[in-house]
Amino acid sequence: MHFQNDLLLKAAKAETTQRTPVWLMRQAGRILPEYRKVRAIAKDFKTLVKTPELAAEVTIQPVDILGVDAAIIFSDILVIPEAMGLNYEMEESKGPVFPKCIMSPADLSGIHVAQAEELHYVLDAIKLTKRQLNGRVPLIGFSGAPWTIFSYMVEGGGSKTFSKAKKMLYTQPEFSHRLLTMITESTINYLKGQITAGADIVQIFDSWAGILSPEQYAEFSLKYIARICDAIDNAPTIVFAKGAYFAREEMNKLHCQVIGMDWNMDIQESRKMMPDKILQGNLDPCALYGSLDDVKRETRKMIDAFGPRRHIANLGHGLYPDIEVDKVKCFIDTVKEYSSSAR
């Protein structure tokens, strides 16, 4: 497909670009008043995720309003456990909650390896979004990493310690690997389905990578991410593992093109540890609480540290809902202007 703006795809393939491409995690979200209007129509979060017309609308809003170089499909990482047979609810004050958790091998009989078609509403949203974007920018698909999904399925929601999920790794490693394998196979099916539906590039989010020890991360997370990366061969892949600074040398061996970095990962050190990868990131989202001059200064500092090549600009985590739109726009505009002049 011919794109009016293909900066992200070119950068992901290590091709020269006239400036650094920029997009943001959680860019289609609560910072935009336009998103909140659509969210009010949908009544609740899951209805918004499961209504392709509305999901497509909020996916495209940041392209129109913020000027990002890519859209990312509006969805949630927890659609995978739901497709596997474990329903979740999204509570306004608490976030995701699973009424039933996976506690023992007996619970595996109630879930199955999901097929892409079971997530047809996401695939339909991708097809619709692609039509409406009409080649303006690429569309990013995504999934959660198996360990992060496992954490939610065992804990029943978010957690400060994820002690139930970690306990399972220590006390029932064989069972843990069985569940992680089911999640991995479901995720491969899902990401392949997204690419077939029109996603141009996909990102794997390992939100809870940083709560594991290096040894456990290697055994219970990274090898499953590697399996997914090995299976995806018809679109570039981004791996974002928050807090996994200890695994960077191993991440350099993954069959993916781009590694997303959080703000705790030193840029120069990461370049040395991951010389084969395009790096994405990694401004602290809290930097956007500063004045416009502060945002410009911190953004330029980040661009200088990464240099003009092999970089996709982003934050080191998703946008927080109370960050002001003009600060986000300032970040994006500064990346565009400053990286153009740096070449």
Stockholm file with secondary structure:
# STOCKHOLM 1.0

chainA/1-343         MHFQNDLLLKAAKAETTQRTPVWLMRQAGRILPEYRKVRAIAKDFKTLVKTPELAAEVTIQPVDILGVDAAIIFSDILVIPEAMGLNYEMEESKGPVFPKCIMSPADLSGIHVAQAEELHYVLDAIKLTKRQLNGRVPLIGFSGAPWTIFSYMVEGGGSKTFSKAKKMLYTQPEFSHRLLTMITESTINYLKGQITAGADIVQIFDSWAGILSPEQYAEFSLKYIARICDAIDNAPTIVFAKGAYFAREEMNKLHCQVIGMDWNMDIQESRKMMPDKILQGNLDPCALYGSLDDVKRETRKMIDAFGPRRHIANLGHGLYPDIEVDKVKCFIDTVKEYSSSAR
#=GR chainA/1-343 SS CCCSCCHHHHHHTTCCCSSCCBCCTTCSSTTCHHHHHHHHHHCSHHHHHHCHHHHHHHHHHHHHHTCCSCEECCCCTTHHHHHHTCCCEEETTTEEECSSCCCSGGGGGGCCCCCGGGGHHHHHHHHHHHHHHTTSSCEEEEEECHHHHHHHHHHSBCCSSCHHHHHHHHHCHHHHHHHHHHHHHHHHHHHHHHHHHTCSEEEEEETTGGGSCHHHHIIIIIHHHHHHHHHCCSSCEEEEETTCGGGHHHHTTSSCSEEECCTTSCHHHHHHHCTTSEEEEEECGGGGGSCHHHHHHHHHHHHHHHCSSSEEEEESSCCCTTSCHHHHHHHHHHHHHHHHHHC
#=GC SS_cons         CCCSCCHHHHHHTTCCCSSCCBCCTTCSSTTCHHHHHHHHHHCSHHHHHHCHHHHHHHHHHHHHHTCCSCEECCCCTTHHHHHHTCCCEEETTTEEECSSCCCSGGGGGGCCCCCGGGGHHHHHHHHHHHHHHTTSSCEEEEEECHHHHHHHHHHSBCCSSCHHHHHHHHHCHHHHHHHHHHHHHHHHHHHHHHHHHTCSEEEEEETTGGGSCHHHHIIIIIHHHHHHHHHCCSSCEEEEETTCGGGHHHHTTSSCSEEECCTTSCHHHHHHHCTTSEEEEEECGGGGGSCHHHHHHHHHHHHHHHCSSSEEEEESSCCCTTSCHHHHHHHHHHHHHHHHHHC
//
